[in-house]
Each structure stands twice: as C-alpha cells, then as structure tokens.
Amino acid sequence: MFSPWFTGEVPFYIVYLHGLVHDKHGRKMSKTFGNFIDSIDVISSYGTDALRYTLLTGSTPGQDIQISKERIESNRNFVNKLWNASMFIIDNLDKISDEERQELATVAISDF
C-alpha cells in the first residue's frame, strides 16, 4: 500500500482476513463454477452493513467462510432491528432529563 508513503498516515490499523469463501453447500466460490455472489448485487439488494456484518460474524479470522444470499438477508433483518432500536433511543433522548440520563448510564446489563 502506498498510502503511508504518500500521506505519512496508516490507512487501517486493524484488518480482518478470512480464508476461502464457500457457497451454502460448502463448495469453493468461483467464477469458473458459476456459484459466486456478485458483491455489487448484494450491496444494492441488502446494503453494505448486512454484507459487512455477515463477513465479520460468519468466520473466525483466517478460517474459511460459508456465505449465501439467505444468510445475508437474515443478517440484514438483524442489522435493521439494531438500527431501528438505536434510532428509537436517539429520537427519545430529549424526553429524558439529565438526572434520568445519568441514572440510566450507571445501569449495568447484569441488572436485567
């Protein structure tokens, strides 16, 4: 990468790598086999967050990953739920007083 050479800055400090990408049947994805998933189609259909989440949660670093459109769709639905919950919280923050916010900030997940 030439970024450090030209800009003097490291573009990424952490890079996640995975092994080979396999289809849902365990076969190596390949253009030759015709069983590959086009990333442009996936991004336009399901979004970048769904694809990123699928790649990050679907494998251990350095290990092979099985991927399918069904899995990406399922992860898109989950990411949507996270987004909606986050937006609900953010939209309602102004309805909570500063004292209540401070109290909620000290609540631990284990209290539930």
N, C-alpha and C positions, 0 to 999 in steps of 0.2 A: 504494500500500500504506500502510495506516495504522499498521503496527507501529512504525516509528520515532517517529511522533507520540505514540502511547500509551505505549510502553515505553522509548523512547530508545535502542533497540538495532536494528541492521540484521539482519533475519532470515536473509538469504542474502548471501554475499559474491561468489559465483560462480553464475551462472545460465546453463545451456546451452539454446540455442534451436535448433530445426530448422525447415526450411521446411515445405512441404506434405507430408502423409503419403499415399503411393500404395500400392495393393494390389500383389500379386505380378505382375500383368500390366501395371503401370505406369500404371493409371488412378487419378485422384484419389479418395481415400476420401471418401465422402459418405453421409449417411443417405438422401438422395434416391435415390442409385444403389443403395443397399442393400448396398454392398460394404465396410462398416465393420466393425471388430472391436471388440466391447464390452470396455472395459478391465476391468470387474468380472469378466467371464467369464475373461479372460486371467489375471488375478491369482489367481482361485480355481483355475484349471486348472494354471497353470505357475508361479505365485509372482511376487512383486514384483521380486525380484532378476533373474529372467530377463527381465522386461519392461524394467527399467532398463538392463540390460546390452545388450539389443537396441537400445534407443533411443540409447544412448551410443556404441556401436560401429558402428551402421548408417548413420551420416551424419556429414558434416562440418558444423560449426556454420554455420547459415544456408542449408544446402543441403536439397533435398528428400530424403525417405527412403522406401524401399520396405520394406514390412513384411508378414509373413504368419505364420499360426499355425505353419507348418513351421519358419520361421526362429526364432521364439520358442521352440519346442520344442527345436530344436538348441542354442540358447543356454542353455536350462535344463539340458540334459545337460552342457554345458561348465561352467556355474556349479556344478553338483552335484559335478563332478570336483574343482574348486578347493576347494569346501567340504570334501569328504572328505579331500583331501590336507592341508588345514590342520588338520582335526580329528586326523588321524593324527599329525602333528607335535606338536601341543599335548598330545595324550594320552601321548606318549612322551618329553616333555621331562624328566620327573622321573627317567627312567632314565639320563640323561646327566649326568656330573659337571660341576662348574663349569668345570674346566680344559678339558674337551672342548667345552663350550658356547662358551667364549672362543675356542678354536681355530676352531670352525665359523663363528663370527661374522666371522672375518677372511678366509674363503674367498670368492673372487670367482667370479661365474658364468663368467667367461672361463677359469677353471682347468679347467672341464669341457670 
